[in-house]
């Protein structure tokens, strides 16, 4: 939660740690898939939003999201996913709508 405090100390006061998971991320480099381990830290804010930080092996921040909302009735994310290529393609009509739990495009 130190990361969140550095970004916005006042906002961080409303966060509660939910869980920490060891996960794997990947990217494609020259046609080869490269995987690497990360630490995923999920928090909930007292305003009802979810927040998370993903940290790489060298302590570098890989992902950072705050104020993510969940649509419980639809069992999917409510917040737009501009960082996710497939969601952007669906949003612009160049790809199919993503299945839950992804947000509707």
Secondary structure, DSSP 4 states (H G I P E B T S, - for coil): -HHHHHH-HHHHTTEEEEEEEEEEEEEEETTEEEEEEEEEEEEEETTS-EEEEEEETTS-EEEEEEEE-EETTTTEE-S--TT-HHHHHHHTTSSPPPPTTSPP-
